[in-house]
Every structure is written in C-alpha cells, then in structure tokens.
Amino acid sequence: MSNISHPSTDTALPSNIKRRDFLKGMLAVGAGSAISVGPVSRALASPKFAKSGQLRAANSAEAVGDLTFTGWSYGVSTIESNISTFEKAHPGVKVSFEDFSWSDYDATMVARFVGQTPTDVCYSNDAWLQQWAAATWIHPIAEVLPAVNQYATDFFPYVRAGMTFNNKLYGVPYYADTWAFLYNEDHLKKAGIAKPPATWDELTDQAKQIKAKGIAEFPVILTFSEEDPDSTEVWQSMVFSLSNGHLFDKNNNAVFNHPGSALERTIEWIASALHDSKILDPGSLVSMEIPTVTSMASGANTFTILETYNQAALNKSGSGKYAGKFKMAEMPGDTHNTVGYVRFYAVTNPLLARDKKTIADAANFLNYFGGKVNGQFSPVVVRWAVEEGLGFGWESLWDDPKVVKAFSTWGDPAMLKQNQRLARLKEGLTSYYPQFDIFARAELQKAYTRSESAQACMSALAKEWEDLKAES
C-alpha cells in the first residue's frame, strides 16, 4: 500500500485549512520521516494545485452523454485515471470533472446549486446532508440508482445514518472513517501492563503507572484546541463511549445538560486528568492534530484519540523509533462507541431533468465509482482502499483478501472493522450545528480548566443550543 492519507485534502492550503488535511506533509517534515504523504505532495507538484476548479473535459455539460462530476481536490490524478477507465468501458459517455478545495467546497457547491450551474453527480458528506437535501439540491439516490436499496444492508450503521435524510438514502459511500483510541504498545510493555484499558478509570490507573515509572510525564494527549473542529469529535467520542451517551433526543432537544449525563462525566474526567492526576498533557488544550500525532510519534505520550488513518502514519517506516508499535483498542468506556463519518457520491436536481441516456449513464457511473459491477465491488472502490488506504463504508469489503493485506501493513483489520461496527454518527447535525460547535469549543475549555463548573458549562451550552434552534 503506497499512500495513507486523508481524502479531504485541501490542495490550496488556505490559512483556515483543516489540520487533518495537511497532516501527512507536516508529519513527514516535522518528524524527518520518509512517509509517503500522498495527496499533499502530489497536489503541490501538479498543475491542479494552481488550477483547482478547472474543467477536465471541454465538452459542454448540456451535450447528450456528457456527465458533470464535482469533488474536492484530493487524489485528482487517481480520479482522472478512474474516469478514463470508466469512459473506455462506456463508449459514448464523457465525464466533465471539476474539483474545488475542501475548505471552499460547501460554499462553492451551494453557489452552484443556487445559480443552477450544470452539475450531475457530486461529493457530499454527512454534515451537509440535511441542508442540501431539504433544499432539494440533491435527491434520494434510488431515483437514479435503484440498486442502492440492496446495497444499504451492507453499509455500516453509521455510514447508512450519515447518508439518510427523512428515511431515504442520498448516496453511496466514497470514504468512511472513525475516531480511534490509539496507544503505544512499547510503553505498556515497559510499564508491565498486559492489555490496553477497557474503561476510563482503567486508563487513569494505567496512565498513573506509566507516569510513576518515568516512561511518559503526561501519558495522555488529546486534540482539544479551541481552533480545531477535530476537538469536537474527540470529546463526542468520549461521550458516546459511556452509558446513556447521548447529547440530544430524537427531536434534537438537549439532554447533555442533565445531572450525571455522559457529557458531565466526560468533562469531569478531563478536568481531573489535567489538574488532579496530571496524566493529561497540558498542551492538549492548544494541540491540533499534527502536533498530537508528532508528540505521539516522539514517544512523549502513550494514549490518544485520533482518526484511524493516523495509525497508518505513525506506523509507517521512517515515522520514528516507535513505528509499528502503535495499536488500536476499543474506546474505553461502557459501550465503546465512538464517532464515525462518511463522504459520499450524491445525485443532483439538474440530473433528474436530463435526458434518459444521461440519467442511465449516471447510474453506471455511480455503480462504477461507489457500488458494484456485475455483482462485485467496482475497481474504484477496491482501488481507493488498497492503493490509498482509505476507509470505506461497506462491511463485506473487509472480506476481500487484498483489502485485508493492505490494511494489515499498519493496523489490525479485525480491530478496524470492530471500530466501524461500534461507530455512531455525530448527533445534532442541523443547519445551526456549526454555530453551536464553535461556541461549544470555547465553553468546554472553561470547564476543562475549572474556570467554571461542569454544570455551568452544560447550562450555557444548552441555552446556546435552544437559542439557535429557536432562530432556525
């Protein structure tokens, strides 16, 4: 497997780039490693770096048989290669591909939808689904690809949930991943610990033992920077791992502010780990993904929560003296649930107004890029997993020997699959969720540092949520 990297890479690298998107390049430089960084390095060397948003094909999108496809700027050369192969297998079909930076993608697509710019098939994700579907910019995918109803039973539950709006599926998965509890196995062996912690109390005890033996001054590091959206998925993974681990009810009413809630227990564990046992690295409060990964790679810390592709980066040859020593375990807690997310292929409103041939071409495209061909996983689905190491949404794809072999080079396929089975979609994904997320990151910092109580923090979060909900 040649390149392990995140499939939402923003090749334009603006100042507000999501840190995960720049991870591989920064880790390779910061750690002096020989990791193959995939899309970051490829994009910088490609004309696409300067020409994001340029059409691949010159044909008019209005021409019969010309299918328009938009995505973000990750793996552009692979996408174009896949398109060429698809076109050869379907003579007479031309695909016009246009890519945009990840950080601008949502806004760009909304502008295209509103301006009725020709767009037939596009990338989307669980965070945008409600808005896009409610506005009928995208449509239930079964209207174009009836086979999706058979596919759905093979999607992991969090993947299915992330593509469902009003009980209808809106996509086939392009990429799916989870947040994982990672640990340095070498540290555990040095401390005489036989297996990773199964509960948060066990994590506290193991971290104290590691600290006492001088193996790591701060055994736990977590990405809690107020500036990093990843921090939300970290604390939500911790909440999900506990009994009654919910933030909202089915009507999106807050339940996290109830006394003894999973959020309260999570806040109290974090604050205690920071101030009492001092097992949580104080740098966690300002740490983003890249510094967290780099710190783990150096051996400064033992335990963390990161997306699974980070295990690949940490274990690749050249990433440091602990390469190959980083393992994944179920999230500590009662349920071991964690956060999962999905990126998917969606069909648009303009497509449904096209001629029958173009709609049929779109169905073939969707099957080739995200589904099955002649009853087998398409070459594109397998290629992204085997060659690029991308997580996927199909449970049975773990039965493919090529996939198992590829992922075995840096992780345990059985554990990766189990984490996907335990993953849950983030709660509260509404049009006002992004505003709440920004507010929550700042408010939670106050509780972590004990400048306000956990209950005061939760009350403030609940008020903000209800205010935003009322305004929506």
ROZA-167215 format. One line per field, with one value per residue (C-alpha): residue in three letters; x, y, z. Coordinates in pm, 1 decimal. Example, Ala and Ser with C-alpha at 12.3 -4.5 7.8 and 13.67 -1.06 7.14 Angstrom:
BEGIN
rest: (ALA:SER)
X: (1230.0:1367.0)
Y: (-450.0:-106.0)
Z: (780.0:714.0)
END
This chain:
BEGIN
rest: (MET:SER:ASN:ILE:SER:HIS:PRO:SER:THR:ASP:THR:ALA:LEU:PRO:SER:ASN:ILE:LYS:ARG:ARG:ASP:PHE:LEU:LYS:GLY:MET:LEU:ALA:VAL:GLY:ALA:GLY:SER:ALA:ILE:SER:VAL:GLY:PRO:VAL:SER:ARG:ALA:LEU:ALA:SER:PRO:LYS:PHE:ALA:LYS:SER:GLY:GLN:LEU:ARG:ALA:ALA:ASN:SER:ALA:GLU:ALA:VAL:GLY:ASP:LEU:THR:PHE:THR:GLY:TRP:SER:TYR:GLY:VAL:SER:THR:ILE:GLU:SER:ASN:ILE:SER:THR:PHE:GLU:LYS:ALA:HIS:PRO:GLY:VAL:LYS:VAL:SER:PHE:GLU:ASP:PHE:SER:TRP:SER:ASP:TYR:ASP:ALA:THR:MET:VAL:ALA:ARG:PHE:VAL:GLY:GLN:THR:PRO:THR:ASP:VAL:CYS:TYR:SER:ASN:ASP:ALA:TRP:LEU:GLN:GLN:TRP:ALA:ALA:ALA:THR:TRP:ILE:HIS:PRO:ILE:ALA:GLU:VAL:LEU:PRO:ALA:VAL:ASN:GLN:TYR:ALA:THR:ASP:PHE:PHE:PRO:TYR:VAL:ARG:ALA:GLY:MET:THR:PHE:ASN:ASN:LYS:LEU:TYR:GLY:VAL:PRO:TYR:TYR:ALA:ASP:THR:TRP:ALA:PHE:LEU:TYR:ASN:GLU:ASP:HIS:LEU:LYS:LYS:ALA:GLY:ILE:ALA:LYS:PRO:PRO:ALA:THR:TRP:ASP:GLU:LEU:THR:ASP:GLN:ALA:LYS:GLN:ILE:LYS:ALA:LYS:GLY:ILE:ALA:GLU:PHE:PRO:VAL:ILE:LEU:THR:PHE:SER:GLU:GLU:ASP:PRO:ASP:SER:THR:GLU:VAL:TRP:GLN:SER:MET:VAL:PHE:SER:LEU:SER:ASN:GLY:HIS:LEU:PHE:ASP:LYS:ASN:ASN:ASN:ALA:VAL:PHE:ASN:HIS:PRO:GLY:SER:ALA:LEU:GLU:ARG:THR:ILE:GLU:TRP:ILE:ALA:SER:ALA:LEU:HIS:ASP:SER:LYS:ILE:LEU:ASP:PRO:GLY:SER:LEU:VAL:SER:MET:GLU:ILE:PRO:THR:VAL:THR:SER:MET:ALA:SER:GLY:ALA:ASN:THR:PHE:THR:ILE:LEU:GLU:THR:TYR:ASN:GLN:ALA:ALA:LEU:ASN:LYS:SER:GLY:SER:GLY:LYS:TYR:ALA:GLY:LYS:PHE:LYS:MET:ALA:GLU:MET:PRO:GLY:ASP:THR:HIS:ASN:THR:VAL:GLY:TYR:VAL:ARG:PHE:TYR:ALA:VAL:THR:ASN:PRO:LEU:LEU:ALA:ARG:ASP:LYS:LYS:THR:ILE:ALA:ASP:ALA:ALA:ASN:PHE:LEU:ASN:TYR:PHE:GLY:GLY:LYS:VAL:ASN:GLY:GLN:PHE:SER:PRO:VAL:VAL:VAL:ARG:TRP:ALA:VAL:GLU:GLU:GLY:LEU:GLY:PHE:GLY:TRP:GLU:SER:LEU:TRP:ASP:ASP:PRO:LYS:VAL:VAL:LYS:ALA:PHE:SER:THR:TRP:GLY:ASP:PRO:ALA:MET:LEU:LYS:GLN:ASN:GLN:ARG:LEU:ALA:ARG:LEU:LYS:GLU:GLY:LEU:THR:SER:TYR:TYR:PRO:GLN:PHE:ASP:ILE:PHE:ALA:ARG:ALA:GLU:LEU:GLN:LYS:ALA:TYR:THR:ARG:SER:GLU:SER:ALA:GLN:ALA:CYS:MET:SER:ALA:LEU:ALA:LYS:GLU:TRP:GLU:ASP:LEU:LYS:ALA:GLU:SER)
X: (0.0:169.2:-5.1:-203.2:-371.2:-692.2:-929.7:-1042.3:-708.6:-730.3:-461.3:-493.8:-376.0:-551.9:-500.0:-813.0:-733.5:-848.2:-534.7:-613.3:-586.2:-223.1:-124.3:82.8:303.1:360.9:428.5:680.8:862.1:829.5:943.1:1206.4:1037.4:1017.9:640.7:477.8:244.2:12.2:-217.6:-38.6:290.5:122.9:-100.2:188.5:363.4:53.0:-90.5:-411.6:-257.8:-287.8:-591.0:-840.5:-1183.3:-1081.4:-1292.0:-1127.1:-1334.1:-1402.7:-1738.1:-2045.6:-2230.1:-2551.0:-2442.9:-2621.2:-2391.9:-2174.9:-2191.7:-2069.2:-1898.5:-1762.5:-1543.3:-1282.3:-913.6:-793.3:-633.9:-711.4:-480.4:-646.4:-992.7:-897.6:-749.6:-1072.1:-1276.4:-1067.8:-1117.0:-1490.5:-1516.2:-1335.8:-1581.0:-1874.6:-1808.6:-2000.8:-2000.0:-1789.2:-1737.5:-1651.8:-1474.5:-1428.8:-1254.3:-1253.5:-1058.3:-1209.1:-1232.1:-1435.6:-1631.1:-1958.4:-1988.7:-1889.3:-2149.2:-2424.6:-2344.1:-2356.8:-2689.7:-2845.9:-2701.3:-2811.4:-2461.6:-2474.0:-2386.0:-2499.9:-2304.9:-2104.1:-1926.6:-2117.1:-2087.6:-2299.7:-2253.4:-2413.7:-2680.7:-2967.9:-2927.8:-2864.8:-3149.1:-3402.7:-3334.7:-3377.0:-3034.1:-2967.8:-3218.7:-3269.1:-3018.0:-3256.8:-3426.8:-3118.0:-2961.3:-3232.5:-2962.1:-2873.6:-3165.1:-2987.0:-2650.2:-2778.9:-2781.6:-2404.7:-2327.5:-2206.5:-2488.2:-2309.9:-2248.7:-2612.1:-2721.6:-2483.5:-2640.0:-3004.6:-3249.4:-3621.2:-3569.4:-3425.1:-3070.4:-2893.1:-2564.8:-2321.7:-2004.9:-1679.5:-1490.8:-1581.4:-1369.9:-1387.1:-1219.6:-995.8:-828.7:-458.0:-175.6:197.7:232.1:600.8:511.6:259.5:513.7:773.5:517.2:423.7:71.5:-69.6:-353.5:-498.4:-761.7:-1124.3:-1268.6:-1177.5:-1092.0:-853.0:-698.7:-640.3:-475.3:-254.4:-151.6:-56.7:154.9:331.1:388.7:526.6:776.9:904.3:804.0:595.5:539.2:197.1:76.2:-243.4:-263.8:-588.8:-665.9:-860.0:-754.8:-1042.2:-938.7:-961.3:-1302.4:-1148.4:-1169.7:-1547.3:-1521.4:-1276.7:-1499.1:-1807.8:-1631.9:-1569.7:-1937.1:-2057.1:-1839.4:-2035.1:-2373.8:-2655.9:-2400.0:-2629.8:-2627.5:-2974.5:-3301.8:-3472.8:-3623.7:-3283.9:-3361.5:-3054.8:-3015.7:-2645.4:-2724.6:-2897.7:-2716.0:-2489.4:-2502.8:-2232.2:-2105.4:-2073.9:-1878.7:-1655.3:-1581.6:-1502.8:-1263.6:-1079.5:-1054.0:-933.1:-676.8:-547.1:-546.1:-553.2:-368.4:-185.3:-185.3:-326.6:-69.3:-145.9:-57.0:-380.1:-570.0:-391.0:-297.6:-425.8:-397.5:-45.6:118.6:-72.9:50.0:404.9:406.9:283.4:544.9:820.3:714.2:622.1:274.9:119.1:-254.3:-461.1:-778.9:-728.7:-881.7:-771.7:-555.4:-320.3:-232.0:-111.0:102.8:250.3:333.5:486.9:859.3:1056.3:798.9:1015.6:1162.6:815.1:698.2:497.0:428.8:105.3:-204.5:-577.2:-819.1:-1190.5:-1273.1:-1258.4:-1599.9:-1923.2:-2039.6:-1705.8:-1895.8:-1708.4:-1772.6:-1782.8:-1840.3:-1898.0:-1827.4:-2041.9:-2148.5:-2479.9:-2709.9:-2843.6:-3164.7:-3034.6:-2952.0:-3314.3:-3411.5:-3161.1:-3237.2:-3286.3:-2949.5:-2759.7:-2950.1:-2863.2:-2500.5:-2508.7:-2634.0:-2344.2:-2105.8:-2235.7:-2201.0:-1850.1:-1728.5:-1911.9:-2101.2:-2080.7:-2027.5:-2154.6:-2213.3:-1856.8:-1715.0:-1612.4:-1242.2:-1267.7:-1399.8:-1122.6:-855.4:-918.5:-892.8:-593.4:-380.2:-465.6:-562.6:-892.8:-1156.2:-1475.7:-1842.3:-1906.6:-1882.6:-1829.3:-1533.8:-1336.5:-1373.4:-1154.2:-804.4:-641.4:-801.5:-706.2:-346.9:-320.3:-456.5:-252.2:64.9:-19.8:-311.7:-532.7:-816.6:-1033.9:-996.9:-1058.4:-1376.3:-1489.2:-1441.2:-1663.8:-1928.5:-1916.7:-1911.9:-2204.9:-2283.7:-2246.1:-2569.2:-2734.1:-2632.2:-2863.2:-2825.0:-2727.9:-2489.7:-2174.0:-2251.5:-2310.4:-1984.9:-1779.4:-1949.1:-1905.2:-1531.6:-1475.5:-1720.0:-1576.7:-1229.7:-1364.2:-1482.3:-1159.3:-956.1:-1209.9:-1272.7:-1636.9:-1814.8:-1923.2:-2288.2:-2243.9:-2078.4:-2358.8:-2623.7:-2452.9:-2431.4:-2799.0:-2907.1:-2699.2:-2846.7:-3206.7:-3148.2:-3002.8:-3282.1:-3545.8:-3382.1:-3356.5)
Y: (0.0:313.5:614.1:651.7:986.4:1178.7:1204.7:1559.6:1724.4:2092.9:2145.8:2523.1:2520.4:2839.8:2978.6:2808.9:2462.3:2173.5:2043.0:1682.5:1772.5:1880.3:1603.9:1380.9:1652.6:1817.3:1490.2:1388.3:1720.7:1765.2:1415.7:1397.8:1083.3:908.0:868.8:881.2:1173.4:1110.4:1388.3:1683.2:1619.7:1506.8:1811.4:2053.3:1900.7:1900.0:2170.7:2107.8:2282.0:2613.9:2527.2:2390.0:2425.8:2380.9:2152.5:1828.8:1795.0:2073.3:1939.4:2136.5:1997.3:2033.2:1779.5:1445.5:1188.9:1448.3:1387.3:1650.8:1543.3:1767.3:1676.9:1821.9:1833.5:1501.1:1233.4:1423.6:1211.5:894.6:1034.7:1126.8:781.7:623.3:845.8:744.1:376.2:430.6:611.0:326.6:79.1:300.2:434.8:749.6:874.6:1176.7:1290.9:1653.4:1660.3:1976.2:1992.2:2253.5:2290.7:2115.1:2434.5:2608.1:2308.5:2350.4:2720.8:2656.2:2383.9:2591.6:2871.2:2622.2:2484.0:2827.3:2950.4:2631.8:2560.0:2225.5:1955.5:1594.3:1393.7:1535.6:1455.5:1535.5:1447.9:1381.5:1734.6:1896.3:1639.4:1797.2:2137.5:2003.4:1752.1:1986.2:2237.0:1956.5:2033.3:1661.4:1380.5:1029.1:827.9:539.4:763.7:711.7:400.1:156.0:-94.9:123.7:-31.7:-368.5:-211.9:-45.2:-361.8:-388.5:-34.8:5.3:160.8:495.7:510.0:440.7:700.2:959.4:927.3:915.2:1206.2:1159.0:781.6:793.3:725.5:1007.0:845.0:561.2:590.7:720.5:727.1:647.9:661.9:651.6:806.1:555.1:503.0:458.2:362.2:295.8:-77.9:-40.2:193.0:-55.0:-337.1:-125.5:-49.0:-416.0:-359.9:-659.1:-500.6:-156.0:-3.0:-104.3:181.6:543.6:450.0:185.4:446.0:669.8:384.3:278.0:634.8:686.8:369.7:483.3:827.1:683.0:469.9:774.8:637.6:946.4:1252.4:1304.2:968.1:1107.4:1371.9:1481.9:1728.0:1997.0:2319.3:2565.3:2639.7:2279.5:2130.1:1787.8:1859.6:1821.2:1472.0:1376.8:1473.7:1337.8:1003.2:1004.1:1085.2:812.6:555.3:594.5:459.8:696.1:855.5:1093.0:1468.6:1514.0:1325.6:1224.6:1575.2:1742.0:1860.7:1880.9:1603.6:1656.3:1913.1:1664.1:1596.1:1293.8:1299.2:1138.3:1485.0:1582.2:1263.0:1331.1:1688.0:1574.6:1304.1:1552.6:1816.2:1560.4:1417.5:1768.6:1902.7:1611.3:1308.7:1527.1:1247.3:1467.5:1670.8:2042.7:2102.0:1923.8:2248.9:2407.4:2095.5:2034.4:1712.6:1749.8:1834.3:1549.8:1299.0:1433.3:1412.7:1054.0:965.0:1103.6:884.6:1181.5:1035.2:689.5:727.7:944.3:961.6:1024.0:924.3:579.7:695.8:846.0:494.8:431.6:745.2:659.7:303.0:370.4:304.2:619.5:785.2:741.9:482.4:365.8:292.0:-28.9:-0.6:195.2:-16.0:48.1:-62.8:-15.7:323.8:293.5:311.8:121.8:95.4:150.5:358.1:626.9:886.3:784.6:987.9:934.1:1114.2:1002.5:1037.1:1222.1:1299.5:1648.2:1817.8:1911.4:1546.3:1440.1:1686.7:1544.3:1300.5:930.1:832.2:1073.4:950.8:593.1:698.9:847.8:516.4:335.8:599.5:560.9:185.3:210.5:470.9:372.3:49.9:-285.9:-402.1:-745.6:-827.9:-745.1:-438.2:-195.9:-144.7:211.3:104.5:-153.2:80.1:357.2:102.1:-97.8:169.3:471.1:307.2:492.1:377.3:253.2:215.1:-145.6:-410.0:-701.7:-530.2:-648.3:-999.5:-905.6:-1057.3:-765.9:-516.5:-716.6:-746.6:-374.5:-261.3:-524.0:-332.8:-73.6:-198.5:-486.6:-531.7:-705.5:-409.3:-158.3:-341.3:-363.3:10.2:71.5:-153.6:48.4:390.2:631.5:938.8:1271.4:1394.2:1728.8:1764.1:2054.3:2376.3:2555.3:2286.9:2463.0:2772.4:2558.6:2373.8:2694.4:2809.9:2468.6:2452.1:2776.9:2695.1:2348.0:2496.6:2683.3:2357.8:2173.3:2443.5:2462.4:2831.0:2727.4:2412.7:2131.5:2210.5:2579.2:2481.3:2243.3:2502.7:2755.7:2500.1:2409.3:2773.1:2836.3:2528.4:2624.7:2984.5:2865.3:2614.8:2883.0:3114.0:2849.9)
Z: (0.0:-118.4:33.7:353.4:372.5:427.4:130.2:203.3:136.0:54.4:-204.7:-192.8:171.6:286.7:634.6:764.8:627.8:840.5:1010.3:924.8:556.6:592.6:832.1:613.9:471.2:809.1:988.4:728.7:754.8:1130.3:1216.5:943.7:822.2:490.9:498.6:157.4:212.7:-76.8:-194.5:-34.8:-211.6:-532.9:-542.4:-491.5:-789.8:-1008.1:-1231.3:-1041.2:-740.2:-917.7:-1125.6:-876.9:-1028.9:-1392.8:-1608.3:-1712.3:-2027.8:-2277.2:-2392.2:-2291.1:-1990.7:-2189.8:-2451.6:-2450.4:-2290.6:-2115.6:-1740.9:-1494.2:-1172.3:-895.6:-599.9:-369.9:-452.9:-321.2:-537.7:-855.9:-1071.3:-938.6:-1004.9:-1360.6:-1414.5:-1288.8:-1519.3:-1819.3:-1738.7:-1693.9:-2029.0:-2205.5:-2056.5:-2162.3:-2514.3:-2593.7:-2234.0:-2147.1:-1787.3:-1713.6:-1377.9:-1174.2:-834.8:-559.3:-236.9:64.5:272.2:-1.2:-123.8:66.6:-17.3:-378.2:-420.5:-260.5:-506.6:-794.1:-679.1:-633.6:-962.2:-1140.0:-1266.6:-1452.2:-1200.8:-1216.8:-959.5:-670.9:-348.8:-30.2:337.6:643.7:780.1:473.5:400.1:589.8:425.1:75.1:88.0:249.3:-28.5:-286.8:-430.8:-406.0:-430.6:-294.4:-488.2:-555.0:-811.4:-1026.0:-873.3:-752.5:-655.9:-355.9:-169.0:-187.3:-107.2:209.8:419.0:367.6:483.7:841.6:1051.8:1097.5:721.5:644.0:900.1:756.6:411.9:525.7:534.6:603.7:587.8:235.2:123.9:-56.1:-151.5:-194.7:15.0:-124.3:207.9:568.3:882.3:1261.3:1562.4:1735.0:2071.1:1992.5:2225.7:2226.6:2291.4:2380.7:2669.3:2806.9:2797.4:2977.7:3247.9:3283.5:3153.3:2967.0:2774.4:2698.8:2927.9:2885.4:3093.9:3164.5:3525.1:3393.4:3163.5:3465.9:3657.8:3365.8:3293.3:3659.1:3644.8:3328.3:3476.5:3801.5:3608.8:3421.7:3082.1:2994.9:3210.0:3053.7:2922.1:2763.6:2492.5:2327.1:2049.8:2235.8:2066.1:2052.5:1694.3:1573.7:1481.2:1543.9:1916.7:1898.6:1758.7:2033.7:2324.8:2149.3:2105.7:2480.9:2546.9:2311.0:2488.8:2813.8:2919.2:2819.4:2589.4:2407.2:2357.6:2209.2:2189.9:1864.1:1836.5:1878.2:2229.9:2452.6:2709.0:2778.4:3049.6:3277.7:3608.1:3576.5:3197.9:2988.8:2897.7:3264.6:3336.9:3036.0:3144.8:3497.4:3373.2:3153.2:3427.0:3680.4:3439.4:3380.6:3737.0:3983.0:3846.9:3593.1:3337.6:3057.2:2869.5:2935.5:2571.8:2482.9:2534.3:2238.5:2043.0:1693.4:1500.3:1364.0:1699.2:1865.8:1608.8:1624.7:2003.7:1994.8:1732.6:1955.1:2248.5:2468.4:2521.4:2538.5:2469.6:2237.0:2026.9:1655.6:1324.6:1214.5:925.0:1185.4:1298.8:946.0:952.0:1292.6:1194.9:854.5:829.1:897.7:1124.0:1433.9:1665.2:1767.9:1411.9:1416.9:1790.8:1774.4:1829.7:1834.3:2102.7:2155.5:2302.5:2683.4:2847.5:2890.9:2530.2:2347.7:2091.2:1900.9:1630.4:1264.2:949.1:577.5:248.4:-43.1:-406.1:-443.6:-737.6:-802.8:-902.5:-1253.0:-1325.6:-1283.7:-1555.8:-1802.8:-2083.1:-2005.8:-2150.2:-1926.4:-1621.0:-1718.7:-1765.1:-1415.5:-1274.0:-1441.7:-1307.2:-952.1:-967.9:-1110.0:-862.5:-546.1:-596.4:-765.8:-1123.4:-1222.5:-858.0:-749.5:-581.8:-852.9:-935.0:-799.9:-458.8:-421.0:-558.5:-304.3:-22.0:-145.2:-311.0:-97.3:232.7:253.4:498.0:336.6:419.8:312.8:584.5:345.3:177.8:481.1:333.2:36.5:86.9:-98.2:138.4:447.9:325.9:254.8:591.2:777.2:689.9:957.8:1165.7:1271.8:1018.1:1278.0:1515.0:1236.4:1140.9:1502.7:1549.9:1249.9:1398.4:1718.8:1549.8:1563.4:1360.7:1540.7:1696.6:1635.1:1269.8:1185.7:990.1:1312.6:1438.8:1305.4:1514.3:1820.5:1760.0:1763.7:2084.3:2249.0:2185.5:2376.3:2655.7:2718.5:2763.7:3066.1:3220.6:3139.6:3313.7:3600.2:3547.8:3556.9:3676.7:3451.3:3528.3:3444.7:3118.6:3026.1:3111.5:2885.6:2605.6:2643.6:2632.9:2320.4:2154.3:2232.8:2117.3:1786.8:1743.0:1802.3:1549.3:1278.7)
END
